[in-house]
Amino acid sequence: MNNQNTAINISPDASRFDIEKIRADFPILNQKIHGKPLVYLDNAATSQKPTQVIDVLDTYYRETNSNIHRGVHSLSEKATAEYESARNKVKEFINAESTQEIVFVRGTTEAINLVAQSFGRSSLTADDEVIISELEHHSNIVPWQILCEQTGAKLNYIPINDAGELILEEYEKLLNEKTRIVAVGHISNALGTINPIKTIIDKAHAIGAKVLIDGAQAVPHTRVDVQELNCDFYAFSGHKLYGPTGIGVLYGKQALLEAMPPYQSGGDMIQMVTMEKSTYNDLPYKFEAGTPHIAGVIGLGAAIDYVNDLGFETASIYEQKLLDYAKEQAAQITGLNFVGTARNKTSILSFTLDGIHPHDIGTILDGEGIAIRAGHHCAMPVMERFGIPATARASFAFYNTRAEVDALIQAIDKCKQVFS
Amino acid sequence: MFDIKDLYQEVIVDHNRSPRNFGKLDDADKTLEGFNPLCGDKLTLYLKTDGQKINDIAFDGSGCAISVASASLMTDAMKGMSLEAAEALFNEFHNLITTDDDSDIDHLGKLAALAGVKAYPARVKCASLCWHTLHSALQGDSTPVRTE
């Protein structure tokens, strides 16, 4: 997301991006924590939900609740139509070729597990190799470790440099005719690094490997076009995209999904069941066993409507300018060290303070009404790479303001006072 | 009125900055690790006992101010204490940071400074990690202690 040049002429507080109006859409932001206005800077963990999403969930349960794909009654037909309409919104949102390529899952984690266990386990042998990176969230490490234990395949890691960027030369060395799967994050949750995934995908394809992109941190901040990327699988979660928790998406190329065995089995994923054998349903239902999170899917559709109406590109530029401002301000604090200084990064400021543990920073900031994340961010290999147990991480969304960045900076000063 | 200084009292800041009894005990007869997987706090506790009392105690590792100060204060309090009294102090301290019962607060001395963690449920495990490690070490356990 190289918006630096285009951002220059756009003032984030200008009329085209009415921050007060946007904040009014998020009722949770209007509250006090320990007597101070809430400053929510933990968006990389989960984002807040606009009224437009909350109302859709409320209306669904009050007026439409019914099981889908089976009832002949009116409510079931209405619920099914809304559910499938949300699938179409997802398809448009990431520019998939067909709604058959959009599988609803619980979240990014389940999507990755699905690919590892269905695609991976049915096709890998002990001679094969999988490539991931040091930068990954545990959810894009552990499923591959388990797959490699099960199949005997070898797991290789792309290393990162001191800025927290993938070292592409090392990636190229790891790629070989044995590589079957490359799985990397689009944007790092711990550091905010934007990875050059187009290059990574093209290089993997050149040797015949398939590529899964963990898009959990990317989809809320940047426009994703799966056809342009030409990735084989793309996974993301609804709750980081201003939608409900417990719902996510696996995009997979149709030919791949068709060839893959079911991941879970039960109702809705079958066409015919006899006591001897069952035939499986068509895509995407083959991968949606059981009653799904219907309200969650419809809520995710509402979240996509919301970001589309907001003007996704303008929001991204606003977020980028906010991050730049936060970086400038934080750089002036003595004893503050940035962790992750990639040239291309977004919305995440990971840092440490000399002599003050990130958990103490987290508690003191909470006392000032500021919510950040302190810890290893489910990316322990990244922490190990930088030789630290944890970082403090402030992560921004389009509803955050410069005044909130100022509050963060003041609160960091307070941490230093407490420990002085 | 909320005040962060109720948690980060002077004695805690001081024991975090200059932890007492920090380092290895080469002639320790009991060594046990404590680990808080959620936040990554790690410590190793070294004990020299004669079956009756704790003759010497030390710790090393890394963690937040609460966990380091707690280990520093605990090791200070435990030095020279009978094993029986050590177990009793473990129970009193546990009550102090997990219940509203502060009847023991007067004779807990400097340890009373850690009472503030009660208001921070997520931080109770930081204060209690070294204590659980000590408790397990005195019970003769050799498996590393984990607090969740």
Interface residues (C-beta under 8 A of the other chain):
Chain A: H34 G35 G355 I356 H357 P358 H359 D360 T363 I364 G367 A374 G375 H376 M383 P389 A390 K414 V418 F419
Chain B: F2 I4 K5 L7 Y8 V13 N16 R17 L38 C39 G40 D41 K42 S62 G63 C64 A65 I66 Y120 A122 R123 C126
